[in-house]
Amino acid sequence: MTKNELNNRYFRWMCQLVSDRRYLRGRSYRRLLQFLHSVDFVYSIPMDGNREADGIDLRYRFGYENSYNDSYIALNLDDHPCSILEMMVALAIRCEENIMDDPDIGDRTGKWFWGMIENLGLTCMDDANYDQLYVSKVVEHFLNRDYKKNGRGGLFTVKHSGYDLRTVEIWCQMCWYLDELCAAG
């Protein structure tokens, strides 16, 4: 298998993790997801390095689940920085598996991922309506933390936070978001 074929398999695997019919409503977002995978996740808050590390670890989870050894993954996938897509998929998985797991409800990894897409303002960017310039601007605003104080335009909106979310690590933003979600019932 070529390096390019492995990269394509990895991309499809990530998409499959979050592409639940409940959240896609019959629409395709391949172009958006490809773009998010083409942009490096850069951060200014040191603790967000943990989100980058989770994104890199996702490569090795893919390898484990598909019987590729770590050295093969390191050689063929781990030769570039973490993408925004990798970070977001890994964060959605961590949210589901480490915080919100509920066997009675089932896997909601897609819910957490598409919630982030919605908060970024990208749900309208399906393949039929994709606007590269708009998506690029939204992603640039996210990476530069150029969103609203309550997180609107970033990954998570927290309505009742006493903090400026632009100065808070993504993990705390997510936890506060989930607290509000759970409190709302």
N, CA and C atoms as an extended XYZ file, in Angstrom:
555
Properties=species:S:1:pos:R:3:atomname:S:1:resname:S:1:resid:I:1 pbc="F F F"
N         0.848       -1.176        0.000 N   MET     1
C         0.000        0.000        0.000 CA  MET     1
C         0.894        1.239        0.000 C   MET     1
N         0.540        2.205       -0.827 N   THR     2
C         1.323        3.439       -0.877 CA  THR     2
C         0.964        4.339        0.299 C   THR     2
N         1.831        5.303        0.539 N   LYS     3
C         1.607        6.279        1.605 CA  LYS     3
C         0.302        7.049        1.353 C   LYS     3
N         0.067        7.402        0.112 N   ASN     4
C        -1.143        8.137       -0.254 CA  ASN     4
C        -2.403        7.296        0.008 C   ASN     4
N        -2.344        6.011       -0.326 N   GLU     5
C        -3.486        5.119       -0.065 CA  GLU     5
C        -3.758        4.999        1.428 C   GLU     5
N        -2.707        4.910        2.239 N   LEU     6
C        -2.885        4.839        3.690 CA  LEU     6
C        -3.490        6.135        4.221 C   LEU     6
N        -3.011        7.266        3.727 N   ASN     7
C        -3.578        8.552        4.140 CA  ASN     7
C        -5.051        8.645        3.792 C   ASN     7
N        -5.427        8.155        2.628 N   ASN     8
C        -6.839        8.163        2.236 CA  ASN     8
C        -7.673        7.254        3.127 C   ASN     8
N        -7.134        6.096        3.472 N   ARG     9
C        -7.840        5.183        4.389 CA  ARG     9
C        -8.023        5.838        5.761 C   ARG     9
N        -6.989        6.500        6.216 N   TYR    10
C        -7.045        7.176        7.509 CA  TYR    10
C        -8.098        8.286        7.492 C   TYR    10
N        -8.121        9.075        6.425 N   PHE    11
C        -9.115       10.138        6.307 CA  PHE    11
C       -10.531        9.554        6.314 C   PHE    11
N       -10.775        8.512        5.530 N   ARG    12
C       -12.099        7.877        5.494 CA  ARG    12
C       -12.471        7.309        6.862 C   ARG    12
N       -11.505        6.737        7.562 N   TRP    13
C       -11.740        6.193        8.905 CA  TRP    13
C       -12.170        7.298        9.865 C   TRP    13
N       -11.472        8.437        9.831 N   MET    14
C       -11.867        9.559       10.695 CA  MET    14
C       -13.279       10.029       10.358 C   MET    14
N       -13.577       10.173        9.084 N   CYS    15
C       -14.907       10.627        8.658 CA  CYS    15
C       -15.982        9.663        9.137 C   CYS    15
N       -15.703        8.378        9.048 N   GLN    16
C       -16.666        7.361        9.474 CA  GLN    16
C       -16.950        7.458       10.969 C   GLN    16
N       -15.956        7.865       11.752 N   LEU    17
C       -16.147        7.992       13.204 CA  LEU    17
C       -17.180        9.056       13.573 C   LEU    17
N       -17.312       10.079       12.736 N   VAL    18
C       -18.196       11.206       13.072 CA  VAL    18
C       -19.381       11.349       12.121 C   VAL    18
N       -19.462       10.521       11.099 N   SER    19
C       -20.503       10.677       10.075 CA  SER    19
C       -21.751        9.854       10.373 C   SER    19
N       -22.363       10.137       11.474 N   ASP    20
C       -23.603        9.492       11.887 CA  ASP    20
C       -24.777       10.136       11.139 C   ASP    20
N       -25.658        9.339       10.606 N   ARG    21
C       -26.812        9.843        9.844 CA  ARG    21
C       -27.681       10.807       10.648 C   ARG    21
N       -27.699       10.630       11.976 N   ARG    22
C       -28.514       11.514       12.829 CA  ARG    22
C       -28.079       12.961       12.716 C   ARG    22
N       -26.823       13.192       12.403 N   TYR    23
C       -26.295       14.548       12.404 CA  TYR    23
C       -26.039       15.102       11.006 C   TYR    23
N       -25.959       14.247       10.001 N   LEU    24
C       -25.663       14.700        8.642 CA  LEU    24
C       -26.907       15.053        7.845 C   LEU    24
N       -28.033       14.482        8.205 N   ARG    25
C       -29.307       14.753        7.525 CA  ARG    25
C       -29.205       14.563        6.005 C   ARG    25
N       -28.503       13.503        5.616 N   GLY    26
C       -28.408       13.160        4.200 CA  GLY    26
C       -27.470       14.030        3.382 C   GLY    26
N       -26.725       14.911        4.029 N   ARG    27
C       -25.824       15.808        3.307 CA  ARG    27
C       -24.390       15.286        3.387 C   ARG    27
N       -23.612       15.602        2.372 N   SER    28
C       -22.199       15.226        2.339 CA  SER    28
C       -21.339       16.436        2.703 C   SER    28
N       -20.338       16.203        3.518 N   TYR    29
C       -19.423       17.264        3.952 CA  TYR    29
C       -17.973       16.916        3.622 C   TYR    29
N       -17.781       16.101        2.626 N   ARG    30
C       -16.433       15.636        2.296 CA  ARG    30
C       -15.470       16.801        2.029 C   ARG    30
N       -15.903       17.801        1.295 N   ARG    31
C       -15.017       18.927        0.962 CA  ARG    31
C       -14.612       19.698        2.223 C   ARG    31
N       -15.553       19.916        3.110 N   LEU    32
C       -15.250       20.608        4.366 CA  LEU    32
C       -14.264       19.790        5.197 C   LEU    32
N       -14.529       18.497        5.330 N   LEU    33
C       -13.655       17.650        6.131 CA  LEU    33
C       -12.264       17.546        5.510 C   LEU    33
N       -12.180       17.499        4.193 N   GLN    34
C       -10.875       17.479        3.529 CA  GLN    34
C       -10.112       18.772        3.824 C   GLN    34
N       -10.821       19.890        3.782 N   PHE    35
C       -10.153       21.159        4.081 CA  PHE    35
C        -9.643       21.169        5.525 C   PHE    35
N       -10.502       20.761        6.459 N   LEU    36
C       -10.088       20.740        7.873 CA  LEU    36
C        -8.885       19.816        8.084 C   LEU    36
N        -8.784       18.794        7.259 N   HIS    37
C        -7.642       17.881        7.378 CA  HIS    37
C        -6.393       18.440        6.703 C   HIS    37
N        -6.554       19.445        5.863 N   SER    38
C        -5.406       20.033        5.170 CA  SER    38
C        -4.776       21.192        5.945 C   SER    38
N        -5.426       21.632        7.020 N   VAL    39
C        -4.941       22.786        7.783 CA  VAL    39
C        -4.370       22.305        9.116 C   VAL    39
N        -3.164       22.748        9.419 N   ASP    40
C        -2.521       22.378       10.678 CA  ASP    40
C        -3.244       23.029       11.853 C   ASP    40
N        -3.387       22.278       12.933 N   PHE    41
C        -3.910       22.830       14.172 CA  PHE    41
C        -2.761       23.536       14.882 C   PHE    41
N        -2.868       24.851       14.966 N   VAL    42
C        -1.885       25.653       15.702 CA  VAL    42
C        -2.603       26.282       16.885 C   VAL    42
N        -1.878       26.489       17.944 N   TYR    43
C        -2.507       26.982       19.170 CA  TYR    43
C        -1.596       27.989       19.861 C   TYR    43
N        -2.222       28.842       20.661 N   SER    44
C        -1.478       29.858       21.402 CA  SER    44
C        -1.529       29.628       22.909 C   SER    44
N        -2.470       28.815       23.372 N   ILE    45
C        -2.584       28.508       24.795 CA  ILE    45
C        -1.851       27.182       25.025 C   ILE    45
N        -0.808       27.187       25.852 N   PRO    46
C         0.041       25.997       25.979 CA  PRO    46
C        -0.709       24.689       26.249 C   PRO    46
N        -1.732       24.698       27.090 N   MET    47
C        -2.439       23.457       27.403 CA  MET    47
C        -3.172       22.872       26.196 C   MET    47
N        -3.406       23.666       25.159 N   ASP    48
C        -4.017       23.131       23.942 CA  ASP    48
C        -3.065       22.194       23.201 C   ASP    48
N        -1.810       22.150       23.663 N   GLY    49
C        -0.888       21.135       23.151 CA  GLY    49
C        -1.404       19.730       23.416 C   GLY    49
N        -2.218       19.586       24.457 N   ASN    50
C        -2.838       18.288       24.734 CA  ASN    50
C        -3.826       17.899       23.639 C   ASN    50
N        -4.511       18.867       23.062 N   ARG    51
C        -5.436       18.583       21.969 CA  ARG    51
C        -4.639       18.140       20.744 C   ARG    51
N        -3.510       18.778       20.512 N   GLU    52
C        -2.640       18.372       19.410 CA  GLU    52
C        -2.153       16.938       19.623 C   GLU    52
N        -1.732       16.627       20.842 N   ALA    53
C        -1.233       15.278       21.150 CA  ALA    53
C        -2.332       14.234       20.943 C   ALA    53
N        -3.564       14.565       21.340 N   ASP    54
C        -4.677       13.631       21.107 CA  ASP    54
C        -4.891       13.400       19.611 C   ASP    54
N        -4.753       14.459       18.827 N   GLY    55
C        -4.899       14.319       17.373 CA  GLY    55
C        -3.835       13.420       16.779 C   GLY    55
N        -2.610       13.568       17.243 N   ILE    56
C        -1.520       12.697       16.777 CA  ILE    56
C        -1.775       11.255       17.224 C   ILE    56
N        -2.233       11.084       18.467 N   ASP    57
C        -2.529        9.733       18.981 CA  ASP    57
C        -3.620        9.041       18.172 C   ASP    57
N        -4.511        9.836       17.560 N   LEU    58
C        -5.580        9.264       16.746 CA  LEU    58
C        -5.001        8.422       15.605 C   LEU    58
N        -3.864        8.834       15.092 N   ARG    59
C        -3.201        8.084       14.016 CA  ARG    59
C        -2.856        6.668       14.477 C   ARG    59
N        -2.392        6.574       15.708 N   TYR    60
C        -1.996        5.280       16.248 CA  TYR    60
C        -3.210        4.438       16.635 C   TYR    60
N        -4.292        5.080       17.003 N   ARG    61
C        -5.535        4.339       17.242 CA  ARG    61
C        -6.017        3.724       15.934 C   ARG    61
N        -5.955        4.514       14.868 N   PHE    62
C        -6.286        3.997       13.539 CA  PHE    62
C        -5.408        2.785       13.211 C   PHE    62
N        -4.114        2.914       13.466 N   GLY    63
C        -3.200        1.811       13.192 CA  GLY    63
C        -3.555        0.578       13.989 C   GLY    63
N        -3.832        0.752       15.269 N   TYR    64
C        -4.181       -0.377       16.129 CA  TYR    64
C        -5.467       -1.054       15.638 C   TYR    64
N        -6.494       -0.247       15.355 N   GLU    65
C        -7.780       -0.807       14.940 CA  GLU    65
C        -7.734       -1.453       13.565 C   GLU    65
N        -6.716       -1.120       12.782 N   ASN    66
C        -6.606       -1.667       11.432 CA  ASN    66
C        -5.369       -2.542       11.252 C   ASN    66
N        -4.780       -2.964       12.369 N   SER    67
C        -3.639       -3.898       12.384 CA  SER    67
C        -2.408       -3.382       11.649 C   SER    67
N        -2.126       -2.090       11.778 N   TYR    68
C        -0.870       -1.527       11.283 CA  TYR    68
C         0.020       -1.301       12.509 C   TYR    68
N         1.271       -1.694       12.439 N   ASN    69
C         2.134       -1.492       13.605 CA  ASN    69
C         2.546       -0.024       13.723 C   ASN    69
N         2.992        0.337       14.925 N   ASP    70
C         3.318        1.732       15.229 CA  ASP    70
C         4.413        2.291       14.328 C   ASP    70
N         5.395        1.484       14.005 N   SER    71
C         6.482        1.993       13.158 CA  SER    71
C         5.976        2.317       11.743 C   SER    71
N         5.026        1.536       11.260 N   TYR    72
C         4.428        1.795        9.940 CA  TYR    72
C         3.632        3.105        9.972 C   TYR    72
N         2.878        3.325       11.045 N   ILE    73
C         2.115        4.575       11.198 CA  ILE    73
C         3.073        5.749       11.328 C   ILE    73
N         4.109        5.597       12.138 N   ALA    74
C         5.081        6.678       12.322 CA  ALA    74
C         5.723        7.074       10.995 C   ALA    74
N         6.059        6.102       10.193 N   LEU    75
C         6.719        6.354        8.912 CA  LEU    75
C         5.776        6.983        7.890 C   LEU    75
N         4.519        6.547        7.888 N   ASN    76
C         3.608        6.945        6.815 CA  ASN    76
C         2.564        8.001        7.177 C   ASN    76
N         2.231        8.137        8.455 N   LEU    77
C         1.216        9.130        8.846 CA  LEU    77
C         1.755       10.201        9.779 C   LEU    77
N         2.773        9.858       10.547 N   ASP    78
C         3.227       10.771       11.592 CA  ASP    78
C         4.390       11.635       11.115 C   ASP    78
N         4.273       12.142        9.896 N   ASP    79
C         5.345       12.952        9.316 CA  ASP    79
C         4.904       14.395        9.061 C   ASP    79
N         3.787       14.781        9.674 N   HIS    80
C         3.287       16.137        9.510 CA  HIS    80
C         2.517       16.535       10.780 C   HIS    80
N         2.298       17.826       10.981 N   PRO    81
C         1.599       18.267       12.192 CA  PRO    81
C         0.149       17.781       12.245 C   PRO    81
N        -0.419       17.843       13.420 N   CYS    82
C        -1.823       17.500       13.631 CA  CYS    82
C        -2.715       18.461       12.843 C   CYS    82
N        -3.704       17.923       12.164 N   SER    83
C        -4.655       18.770       11.434 CA  SER    83
C        -5.803       19.186       12.348 C   SER    83
N        -6.534       20.183       11.928 N   ILE    84
C        -7.719       20.608       12.686 CA  ILE    84
C        -8.717       19.459       12.760 C   ILE    84
N        -8.902       18.733       11.667 N   LEU    85
C        -9.827       17.599       11.679 CA  LEU    85
C        -9.401       16.559       12.704 C   LEU    85
N        -8.127       16.208       12.724 N   GLU    86
C        -7.648       15.224       13.686 CA  GLU    86
C        -7.914       15.686       15.115 C   GLU    86
N        -7.621       16.948       15.401 N   MET    87
C        -7.835       17.478       16.742 CA  MET    87
C        -9.309       17.407       17.117 C   MET    87
N       -10.189       17.794       16.204 N   MET    88
C       -11.624       17.822       16.503 CA  MET    88
C       -12.196       16.413       16.663 C   MET    88
N       -11.804       15.496       15.806 N   VAL    89
C       -12.282       14.110       15.922 CA  VAL    89
C       -11.787       13.511       17.240 C   VAL    89
N       -10.518       13.724       17.551 N   ALA    90
C        -9.963       13.196       18.803 CA  ALA    90
C       -10.666       13.811       20.011 C   ALA    90
N       -10.981       15.090       19.951 N   LEU    91
C       -11.682       15.747       21.053 CA  LEU    91
C       -13.100       15.197       21.208 C   LEU    91
N       -13.784       14.970       20.099 N   ALA    92
C       -15.131       14.390       20.149 CA  ALA    92
C       -15.094       12.986       20.755 C   ALA    92
N       -14.093       12.200       20.397 N   ILE    93
C       -13.939       10.855       20.961 CA  ILE    93
C       -13.672       10.943       22.457 C   ILE    93
N       -12.759       11.810       22.850 N   ARG    94
C       -12.431       11.959       24.274 CA  ARG    94
C       -13.660       12.413       25.055 C   ARG    94
N       -14.423       13.326       24.484 N   CYS    95
C       -15.659       13.796       25.121 CA  CYS    95
C       -16.604       12.624       25.361 C   CYS    95
N       -16.799       11.810       24.349 N   GLU    96
C       -17.719       10.678       24.451 CA  GLU    96
C       -17.194        9.597       25.391 C   GLU    96
N       -15.967        9.195       25.186 N   GLU    97
C       -15.444        8.044       25.927 CA  GLU    97
C       -15.052        8.357       27.371 C   GLU    97
N       -14.589        9.571       27.625 N   ASN    98
C       -14.076        9.897       28.951 CA  ASN    98
C       -15.035       10.699       29.822 C   ASN    98
N       -16.037       11.322       29.214 N   ILE    99
C       -16.930       12.175       30.002 CA  ILE    99
C       -18.399       11.802       29.832 C   ILE    99
N       -18.868       11.670       28.619 N   MET   100
C       -20.301       11.575       28.358 CA  MET   100
C       -20.800       10.169       28.022 C   MET   100
N       -19.971        9.170       28.153 N   ASP   101
C       -20.358        7.798       27.817 CA  ASP   101
C       -21.644        7.393       28.542 C   ASP   101
N       -22.610        6.909       27.780 N   ASP   102
C       -23.870        6.425       28.335 CA  ASP   102
C       -24.356        5.271       27.457 C   ASP   102
N       -24.158        4.035       27.910 N   PRO   103
C       -24.545        2.878       27.096 CA  PRO   103
C       -26.022        2.865       26.718 C   PRO   103
N       -26.875        3.474       27.533 N   ASP   104
C       -28.299        3.512       27.205 CA  ASP   104
C       -28.587        4.388       25.991 C   ASP   104
N       -27.759        5.372       25.762 N   ILE   105
C       -27.947        6.291       24.629 CA  ILE   105
C       -27.162        5.830       23.413 C   ILE   105
N       -25.988        5.265       23.636 N   GLY   106
C       -25.134        4.844       22.528 CA  GLY   106
C       -24.055        5.880       22.242 C   GLY   106
N       -23.268        5.593       21.248 N   ASP   107
C       -22.134        6.439       20.886 CA  ASP   107
C       -22.614        7.762       20.294 C   ASP   107
N       -22.182        8.849       20.895 N   ARG   108
C       -22.551       10.189       20.415 CA  ARG   108
C       -21.337       10.991       19.950 C   ARG   108
N       -20.298       10.315       19.528 N   THR   109
C       -19.110       11.017       19.058 CA  THR   109
C       -19.481       12.011       17.960 C   THR   109
N       -20.339       11.593       17.038 N   GLY   110
C       -20.779       12.489       15.966 CA  GLY   110
C       -21.483       13.721       16.497 C   GLY   110
N       -22.267       13.565       17.530 N   LYS   111
C       -22.976       14.715       18.129 CA  LYS   111
C       -21.988       15.769       18.593 C   LYS   111
N       -20.940       15.337       19.290 N   TRP   112
C       -19.974       16.307       19.811 CA  TRP   112
C       -19.195       16.953       18.677 C   TRP   112
N       -18.847       16.159       17.663 N   PHE   113
C       -18.117       16.713       16.523 CA  PHE   113
C       -18.963       17.727       15.759 C   PHE   113
N       -20.195       17.336       15.406 N   TRP   114
C       -21.027       18.237       14.609 CA  TRP   114
C       -21.506       19.438       15.419 C   TRP   114
N       -21.535       19.313       16.736 N   GLY   115
C       -21.803       20.476       17.580 CA  GLY   115
C       -20.701       21.515       17.437 C   GLY   115
N       -19.450       21.045       17.354 N   MET   116
C       -18.324       21.970       17.140 CA  MET   116
C       -18.419       22.619       15.761 C   MET   116
N       -18.768       21.814       14.757 N   ILE   117
C       -18.921       22.355       13.398 CA  ILE   117
C       -20.015       23.429       13.385 C   ILE   117
N       -21.119       23.140       14.069 N   GLU   118
C       -22.218       24.114       14.136 CA  GLU   118
C       -21.774       25.390       14.816 C   GLU   118
N       -21.086       25.272       15.940 N   ASN   119
C       -20.665       26.460       16.658 CA  ASN   119
C       -19.671       27.292       15.849 C   ASN   119
N       -18.843       26.623       15.042 N   LEU   120
C       -17.932       27.349       14.159 CA  LEU   120
C       -18.699       28.105       13.067 C   LEU   120
N       -19.941       27.701       12.811 N   GLY   121
C       -20.734       28.322       11.753 CA  GLY   121
C       -20.512       27.648       10.410 C   GLY   121
N       -20.224       26.347       10.416 N   LEU   122
C       -19.890       25.639        9.181 CA  LEU   122
C       -20.913       24.597        8.758 C   LEU   122
N       -22.043       24.471        9.438 N   THR   123
C       -23.016       23.447        9.045 CA  THR   123
C       -23.616       23.717        7.669 C   THR   123
N       -23.588       24.945        7.230 N   CYS   124
C       -24.122       25.275        5.905 CA  CYS   124
C       -23.140       24.912        4.785 C   CYS   124
N       -21.939       24.483        5.132 N   MET   125
C       -20.889       24.215        4.146 CA  MET   125
C       -20.838       22.760        3.710 C   MET   125
N       -22.008       22.213        3.328 N   ASP   126
C       -22.008       20.865        2.758 CA  ASP   126
C       -21.444       20.943        1.344 C   ASP   126
N       -21.275       19.798        0.701 N   ASP   127
C       -20.636       19.779       -0.620 CA  ASP   127
C       -21.392       20.606       -1.657 C   ASP   127
N       -22.709       20.685       -1.545 N   ALA   128
C       -23.507       21.438       -2.513 CA  ALA   128
C       -23.382       22.949       -2.330 C   ALA   128
N       -22.982       23.388       -1.145 N   ASN   129
C       -22.915       24.836       -0.847 CA  ASN   129
C       -21.531       25.276       -0.383 C   ASN   129
N       -20.527       24.476       -0.655 N   TYR   130
C       -19.200       24.728       -0.119 CA  TYR   130
C       -18.600       26.012       -0.672 C   TYR   130
N       -18.095       26.855        0.210 N   ASP   131
C       -17.461       28.123       -0.149 CA  ASP   131
C       -16.088       28.149        0.515 C   ASP   131
N       -15.056       27.885       -0.258 N   GLN   132
C       -13.686       27.787        0.264 CA  GLN   132
C       -13.256       29.059        0.981 C   GLN   132
N       -13.577       30.218        0.452 N   LEU   133
C       -13.176       31.479        1.068 CA  LEU   133
C       -13.821       31.645        2.446 C   LEU   133
N       -15.113       31.339        2.532 N   TYR   134
C       -15.816       31.433        3.813 CA  TYR   134
C       -15.210       30.481        4.844 C   TYR   134
N       -15.000       29.245        4.439 N   VAL   135
C       -14.446       28.241        5.352 CA  VAL   135
C       -13.055       28.667        5.813 C   VAL   135
N       -12.240       29.153        4.900 N   SER   136
C       -10.898       29.610        5.258 CA  SER   136
C       -10.938       30.725        6.294 C   SER   136
N       -11.863       31.666        6.107 N   LYS   137
C       -11.983       32.771        7.070 CA  LYS   137
C       -12.439       32.278        8.436 C   LYS   137
N       -13.404       31.369        8.459 N   VAL   138
C       -13.899       30.818        9.726 CA  VAL   138
C       -12.765       30.095       10.457 C   VAL   138
N       -12.024       29.286        9.743 N   VAL   139
C       -10.922       28.536       10.346 CA  VAL   139
C        -9.844       29.491       10.852 C   VAL   139
N        -9.541       30.518       10.079 N   GLU   140
C        -8.551       31.510       10.512 CA  GLU   140
C        -9.004       32.209       11.796 C   GLU   140
N       -10.282       32.571       11.868 N   HIS   141
C       -10.816       33.207       13.082 CA  HIS   141
C       -10.708       32.260       14.277 C   HIS   141
N       -11.014       30.996       14.066 N   PHE   142
C       -10.903       30.007       15.138 CA  PHE   142
C        -9.459       29.892       15.619 C   PHE   142
N        -8.529       29.690       14.698 N   LEU   143
C        -7.133       29.497       15.083 CA  LEU   143
C        -6.541       30.731       15.759 C   LEU   143
N        -6.988       31.903       15.341 N   ASN   144
C        -6.501       33.158       15.937 CA  ASN   144
C        -7.288       33.561       17.184 C   ASN   144
N        -8.273       32.721       17.553 N   ARG   145
C        -9.146       32.991       18.709 CA  ARG   145
C        -9.830       34.345       18.548 C   ARG   145
N       -10.282       34.568       17.341 N   ASP   146
C       -10.970       35.794       16.958 CA  ASP   146
C       -12.476       35.591       17.012 C   ASP   146
N       -12.949       34.924       18.035 N   TYR   147
C       -14.374       34.667       18.164 CA  TYR   147
C       -14.919       35.430       19.363 C   TYR   147
N       -16.193       35.259       19.635 N   LYS   148
C       -16.822       36.010       20.716 CA  LYS   148
C       -16.337       35.529       22.086 C   LYS   148
N       -16.456       36.400       23.057 N   LYS   149
C       -16.019       36.127       24.425 CA  LYS   149
C       -16.655       34.851       24.989 C   LYS   149
N       -17.918       34.592       24.612 N   ASN   150
C       -18.616       33.404       25.108 CA  ASN   150
C       -18.297       32.148       24.297 C   ASN   150
N       -17.380       32.263       23.345 N   GLY   151
C       -16.954       31.121       22.542 CA  GLY   151
C       -17.652       30.995       21.204 C   GLY   151
N       -18.694       31.762       20.961 N   ARG   152
C       -19.423       31.685       19.689 CA  ARG   152
C       -18.477       31.985       18.536 C   ARG   152
N       -18.398       31.048       17.603 N   GLY   153
C       -17.458       31.161       16.493 CA  GLY   153
C       -16.219       30.305       16.710 C   GLY   153
N       -16.071       29.792       17.942 N   GLY   154
C       -15.024       28.818       18.253 CA  GLY   154
C       -15.660       27.445       18.276 C   GLY   154
N       -15.111       26.539       19.051 N   LEU   155
C       -15.653       25.185       19.109 CA  LEU   155
C       -16.834       25.050       20.054 C   LEU   155
N       -16.860       25.858       21.125 N   PHE   156
C       -17.900       25.724       22.149 CA  PHE   156
C       -18.403       27.090       22.590 C   PHE   156
N       -19.722       27.214       22.692 N   THR   157
C       -20.326       28.416       23.253 CA  THR   157
C       -20.756       28.091       24.679 C   THR   157
N       -20.354       28.943       25.602 N   VAL   158
C       -20.729       28.795       27.010 CA  VAL   158
C       -21.448       30.082       27.397 C   VAL   158
N       -22.745       29.986       27.551 N   LYS   159
C       -23.568       31.172       27.768 CA  LYS   159
C       -23.311       31.858       29.101 C   LYS   159
N       -23.068       31.076       30.153 N   HIS   160
C       -22.981       31.653       31.494 CA  HIS   160
C       -21.594       31.462       32.100 C   HIS   160
N       -20.592       31.848       31.381 N   SER   161
C       -19.229       31.756       31.901 CA  SER   161
C       -18.765       33.144       32.317 C   SER   161
N       -18.067       33.213       33.393 N   GLY   162
C       -17.495       34.483       33.819 CA  GLY   162
C       -16.144       34.738       33.186 C   GLY   162
N       -15.745       33.885       32.258 N   TYR   163
C       -14.431       33.970       31.634 CA  TYR   163
C       -14.552       34.355       30.164 C   TYR   163
N       -13.498       34.951       29.652 N   ASP   164
C       -13.365       35.203       28.227 CA  ASP   164
C       -12.805       33.920       27.623 C   ASP   164
N       -13.630       33.180       26.908 N   LEU   165
C       -13.219       31.877       26.392 CA  LEU   165
C       -12.058       31.961       25.406 C   LEU   165
N       -11.799       33.131       24.894 N   ARG   166
C       -10.656       33.293       23.984 CA  ARG   166
C        -9.326       33.118       24.715 C   ARG   166
N        -9.381       33.165       26.052 N   THR   167
C        -8.156       33.039       26.857 CA  THR   167
C        -8.096       31.722       27.621 C   THR   167
N        -9.015       30.804       27.322 N   VAL   168
C        -9.153       29.556       28.067 CA  VAL   168
C        -8.869       28.380       27.139 C   VAL   168
N        -8.179       27.373       27.664 N   GLU   169
C        -7.875       26.196       26.847 CA  GLU   169
C        -9.161       25.507       26.373 C   GLU   169
N        -9.074       24.840       25.243 N   ILE   170
C       -10.222       24.178       24.619 CA  ILE   170
C       -10.855       23.153       25.563 C   ILE   170
N       -10.046       22.417       26.322 N   TRP   171
C       -10.587       21.402       27.227 CA  TRP   171
C       -11.548       22.025       28.240 C   TRP   171
N       -11.164       23.132       28.849 N   CYS   172
C       -12.042       23.807       29.820 CA  CYS   172
C       -13.299       24.326       29.134 C   CYS   172
N       -13.154       24.875       27.945 N   GLN   173
C       -14.326       25.333       27.196 CA  GLN   173
C       -15.313       24.184       27.026 C   GLN   173
N       -14.801       23.013       26.629 N   MET   174
C       -15.660       21.850       26.413 CA  MET   174
C       -16.332       21.424       27.719 C   MET   174
N       -15.583       21.376       28.796 N   CYS   175
C       -16.153       20.951       30.084 CA  CYS   175
C       -17.251       21.908       30.537 C   CYS   175
N       -17.029       23.195       30.394 N   TRP   176
C       -18.052       24.179       30.776 CA  TRP   176
C       -19.280       24.062       29.874 C   TRP   176
N       -19.049       23.816       28.575 N   TYR   177
C       -20.136       23.600       27.629 CA  TYR   177
C       -20.984       22.386       28.053 C   TYR   177
N       -20.299       21.299       28.380 N   LEU   178
C       -21.011       20.083       28.799 CA  LEU   178
C       -21.742       20.290       30.122 C   LEU   178
N       -21.155       21.047       31.031 N   ASP   179
C       -21.848       21.374       32.292 CA  ASP   179
C       -23.156       22.088       32.008 C   ASP   179
N       -23.120       23.078       31.124 N   GLU   180
C       -24.353       23.814       30.774 CA  GLU   180
C       -25.357       22.900       30.092 C   GLU   180
N       -24.879       22.041       29.222 N   LEU   181
C       -25.742       21.110       28.506 CA  LEU   181
C       -26.442       20.174       29.489 C   LEU   181
N       -25.707       19.639       30.439 N   CYS   182
C       -26.270       18.725       31.427 CA  CYS   182
C       -27.217       19.444       32.378 C   CYS   182
N       -26.896       20.663       32.732 N   ALA   183
C       -27.759       21.430       33.640 CA  ALA   183
C       -29.084       21.780       32.978 C   ALA   183
N       -29.043       21.951       31.653 N   ALA   184
C       -30.265       22.293       30.910 CA  ALA   184
C       -31.190       21.077       30.789 C   ALA   184
N       -30.642       19.902       31.035 N   GLY   185
C       -31.487       18.736       31.112 CA  GLY   185
C       -31.461       17.835       29.976 C   GLY   185
